[in-house]
Amino acid sequence: MELEDVATRSQQSSRVNCGTNGAVTEHLSFPAVQRVVYALHVFQLGGKSFIDVIPGTYDRTKGTGQVTRVEASRPALDWFTQKGLVLPDHPNTPDQIYDPMPVHLRLKPYGQKLSQPGEPMDRPLQGTEMVLPVSLALLKKAKLSLPLPDYAFYECHWDWGQKRSKLMAVRKADLYRSFSGEDGRGGRIYGHWVQMLPAEARKYLTFRNQHSVELDYSSMQLALLYHLHGIPMPQGELYEIPGTRWSREACKAVLRISVGSSSKTQTVKSLANELLAQRSKATKADELYEAFWGHHAAVRPHGTGSDAPWEELQAVEAKIALKVLCCLAQLNIPAVPIHDSFIVPAKYEAECHESMRKGFADYAPGISVMIKSSGENKK
C-alpha cells in the first residue's frame, strides 16, 4: 500500500476524529493530516523515520481487515523522552507537594507498617533535628526533577494495568524523623519522594537541571556494630569471608536480615527466602549465616535473650545523617538523605564527602569507613 493512500477508505470525510471519546476536530482536513504523516515518515532521526506506518490489510472475500496504523518510531519516542516531553509519571505530572506547615517528628505504634508515616509528635525539635526545616527549604529551592534517559526506561517503570508510574504517584516532599513505639527508638529520616525511587532511577535526578551525585557509606551498619561493641574493625573487605565463595550481596543480606531479627531461627528462615530470590539453594541459609557471623563473631547479634540490634543502629545512623545535613546546610547545599547515603548536586561532591567524614567521626571516633560515590550522572 502506498504511503499517500493511508486511510484511503476515509478520504470522503473532511473531518479528523481525535481521541477515544468521539470528539471531532472540525478545522483539520484529511489531506492536510495525510501530508503531515507523510512528512514525518520521510523525516529521518538517527537514520530512522520519525514515525512508523503499519499498512492496513483488507480481505475482499470476507470484507474484513485492519486499518493502517501510524505511530511514533522508537528513536522519536527516545527523542520525546530526552526533551522532557515524556515524564516519569506521564500523563499525570503533579508538582512537588510541600505542606505549608510540615511535621518533622512522627511516631508509629509498635508493629505499624513502614509505608505508614505515623502520627505527629508534639515535642519541639531538639539539637541537630533543627536542621530538618532548613534542609527542606534548601530542597524546595533546588527544583529537583527526574529526566528519563529513554522511552524504554519509561515503559519499564510504568504500571500499564494500574495506569500509573511505578516511580512515583505523588511527589510528596517532606523530611521527618520516624520513631517506632517510643521517642528515640529508631528515628530514620523519611518523607521525600526521591527516597522512594529505585537506585537505577536516582542517578538521573537533577538539581536545577544540573547533574547529581550520590555518596554512601560502605559497610556502615557493620562498622557501627563494631563501634557499639567497642571493638576495632578487622582489616580488609568486611563482606568477604575467607575460604568461601559467598558473594558480597549474600553477605549483605545476612547482615540486613540479622539486625532486624531477634533470633538466629528467624534470620535463617528469612535468609532462605532471600537465597531463593538470588537463585541459590535455600538449604544453604544456615551455612551462610554461620560463615558470616563466624567471621564477625565478636559482634554476632543473636545471643541468649538478645534483641534485634536495629533500634540502636538506626538511632546512631539517624544522628549521623542529621549531623551531615547540618554540615551541608551551613554551606547552603541541598541534599536528600537516604539512610546511609546522600544525593547532592554533582559540583558539591567534595563538600558532601567531607561532611560525611565529619558526621561519622563525631559519633564513631576511631572507626574508619569508606565513602563511595555513584559518580556524576551522564547523559
Secondary structure, DSSP 4 states (H G I P E B T S, - for coil): --GGGTTGGGTT---EE-SSS--EETT--HHHHHHHHHHHHHSEETTEESEEEE--EEETTTTEEE--EEEE-HHHHHHHHHTTSS-TTTT--PPPB--SS---EEEEPTT--TTS--EEP-SPP-GGGGHHHHHHHHHHHH-EE---S-HHHHHHTEETTTTEESS-SS-B---EEEEESSTTSEEEEE--GGGGS-HHHHTT-EETTEEEEEEEETTHHHHHHHHHHT-PPPSS-TT--TT----HHHHHHHHHHHHT-SSHHHHHHHHHHHHHHTTS-GGGHHHHHHHHHHHTGGG----TTPPPTHHHHHHHHHHHHHHHHHHHHHTT---EEETTEEEEEGGGHHHHHHHHHHHHHHHSTT----EEE------
